[in-house]
Amino acid sequence: MPRTHLIDQLRTPTEAEPLRLLSSACLTGTLCGWDGSSCGDFPAAKNLRRHPRVQLLPFCPEDYAFGTPRELCDIHGGDGHDVIDGNARVLTASGKDWTEGMLKAAHRMLAVAQSHRAELCILLDISAACGSQVIYNGNRLEQGTPYQAGAGVCAALLQRHGFPVISQRDYASLERLYAKLNPGYQPDPQALDHDQIEWYRNYFQT
């Protein structure tokens, strides 16, 4: 089922009752990436930062657990669901086991979502914490390390508890969201979510 249905099911927000949006903090401009950056500039997500019909709930699980700056970390042996089930581990590039810290961060992020009754989560894809569609399959610094289709630990836990999750690269879903937030806005019919683009379909043979 396409991710756009997650947006279609949302109520129409107002300034009096804004959309409660949980976001990876780096997507809001917070300098909490592993290297102290904001992990890049993503205009599609940036447009939501100060929207009068959005109550933004920024949170960085990796900064919460490990501080900034920090080592890169990736999931080994599965995806975020496997980590939650005890069948995969989160390791840093130098081999430190950060599984326990990542799980602690995931439960903290879930608590933020629950306490604020988040209605939608927009998370940074590819991250071992926040990835919702694509993550690395092992140490990303190793030559030839492939991607895998799957969720990071925090995204997986949010999904398990019923919170809708999309990424900053889900442009079709974001276009639908803009239409909900801005009366009269016409979504771009050419916009695609990440799993609809040619690279994704070719790489994962979908």
C-alpha positions in Angstrom: 0.0 0.0 0.0 1.5 3.4 -1.0 2.6 5.7 1.8 0.3 8.5 0.6 -2.6 6.7 2.3 -1.0 7.6 5.6 -1.4 11.3 4.7 -4.9 10.9 3.3 -6.0 9.4 6.6 -4.9 12.5 8.6 -7.4 15.1 9.7 -7.1 18.6 8.2 -5.1 20.7 10.6 -5.9 24.3 11.6 -3.9 27.0 13.4 -6.0 26.4 16.4 -5.4 22.6 16.2 -2.1 22.1 14.4 -0.8 18.8 13.1 1.4 17.2 15.8 4.5 16.3 13.8 7.4 14.3 15.2 10.6 14.9 13.2 14.2 13.8 13.2 15.8 16.9 14.8 18.4 17.2 12.0 15.6 17.8 9.5 14.6 20.9 11.5 18.1 22.4 11.2 19.4 21.2 14.6 23.1 20.4 14.3 22.9 16.9 15.8 24.2 14.8 12.9 27.1 12.4 13.7 29.6 15.0 12.5 27.8 18.0 14.1 26.0 19.0 10.9 22.3 18.9 10.2 22.8 15.9 7.8 22.1 18.1 4.7 19.5 20.5 3.5 16.1 18.9 2.6 13.8 21.7 1.3 10.7 19.4 1.3 11.0 18.9 5.1 12.3 22.4 5.8 9.0 23.9 4.5 7.2 22.5 7.6 9.5 24.0 10.2 7.5 27.2 10.9 4.2 26.3 9.3 1.3 27.8 11.4 -0.7 24.6 11.1 2.2 22.4 12.3 3.3 21.7 15.9 6.8 20.5 15.4 8.2 17.9 17.8 12.0 17.5 17.0 14.0 14.7 18.5 17.4 13.2 17.7 17.6 9.7 19.2 21.3 9.3 18.5 22.2 12.6 20.1 20.0 11.6 23.1 21.9 8.3 23.5 25.4 9.1 22.3 25.9 12.8 22.1 27.2 15.0 19.2 29.6 14.5 17.5 29.8 10.8 17.6 30.8 7.7 15.6 28.8 6.5 12.7 26.8 3.4 13.5 24.9 0.9 11.4 22.7 -2.2 11.9 24.4 -5.6 11.4 22.5 -8.8 10.8 19.0 -7.3 10.0 17.0 -4.2 10.3 15.5 -2.2 13.2 12.7 -4.8 13.8 15.4 -7.5 14.1 17.3 -5.3 16.7 14.1 -4.9 18.7 13.6 -8.7 18.6 17.2 -9.3 19.7 18.3 -10.8 16.4 20.6 -8.0 15.1 23.0 -5.5 16.6 23.9 -1.8 16.2 27.7 -1.3 15.9 29.8 1.7 15.4 32.4 1.9 12.6 35.1 1.0 15.1 33.1 -2.0 16.4 31.6 -0.7 19.6 28.2 -2.2 20.4 25.6 0.5 20.7 22.6 -1.7 20.6 21.5 -1.0 24.2 21.9 2.7 23.8 19.9 2.7 20.5 17.1 0.8 22.1 17.0 3.2 25.0 16.8 6.1 22.5 14.1 4.4 20.5 11.9 4.0 23.6 12.6 7.6 24.5 11.5 8.7 21.0 8.4 6.6 21.4 7.6 8.2 24.7 7.8 11.7 23.0 5.4 10.5 20.3 3.0 9.1 22.9 3.1 12.0 25.3 2.5 14.5 22.5 0.0 12.3 20.6 2.1 12.6 17.4 0.0 12.2 14.3 2.8 11.8 11.8 6.5 11.2 11.9 9.0 12.4 9.3 12.3 10.8 9.8 15.7 10.9 8.2 16.0 7.9 5.8 19.1 5.6 5.7 19.9 6.4 9.4 20.2 3.3 11.7 17.9 5.0 14.0 15.4 6.9 11.8 15.5 5.2 8.5 12.1 4.1 7.3 12.7 2.6 3.9 16.5 2.2 3.3 19.3 1.6 5.7 22.9 0.2 5.4 23.5 -3.5 5.7 26.5 -3.4 8.0 29.3 -0.9 8.2 28.8 1.9 5.6 32.5 2.7 5.5 33.4 -0.7 4.2 33.9 -1.0 0.5 30.9 -2.4 -1.2 28.6 -2.4 1.8 25.1 -2.7 0.3 21.9 -1.0 1.3 18.9 -3.0 2.5 15.2 -2.2 2.4 14.1 -1.8 6.0 13.6 0.5 8.9 16.0 1.8 11.6 15.5 0.9 15.2 13.5 4.0 16.2 11.3 4.1 13.1 10.6 0.4 13.6 9.4 0.9 17.2 7.2 3.8 16.2 5.7 1.8 13.4 5.0 -1.1 15.8 3.1 1.2 18.0 0.9 2.5 15.2 2.6 5.8 14.4 2.7 6.6 10.7 6.3 7.2 9.5 7.5 8.7 6.2 10.9 10.0 5.2 12.2 13.3 3.9 12.4 11.6 0.5 8.8 10.6 0.2 7.9 13.5 -2.1 4.5 12.3 -3.1 3.4 12.0 0.5 4.9 15.4 1.4 3.0 16.9 -1.5 -0.2 15.4 -0.1 0.7 16.8 3.3 1.2 20.3 1.9 -2.3 20.1 0.3 -3.7 19.3 3.7 -1.9 22.2 5.3 -2.5 24.8 2.6 -6.0 25.2 1.2 -5.9 25.4 -2.6 -2.5 23.8 -2.9 -2.3 21.4 -5.9 0.0 18.4 -5.3 2.6 17.8 -8.0 1.3 14.7 -9.8 4.8 13.8 -10.9 6.2 13.5 -7.3 7.2 10.1 -6.2 7.8 8.5 -2.8 11.3 7.0 -2.3 10.3 3.4 -3.0 8.8 4.5 -6.3 11.9 6.0 -7.8 13.9 4.2 -10.5 17.0 3.7 -8.3 15.0 2.0 -5.5 13.1 -0.3 -7.9 16.3 -1.2 -9.8 18.4 -1.7 -6.6 15.9 -3.8 -4.8 14.3 -5.4 -7.9 10.8 -4.4 -7.0 
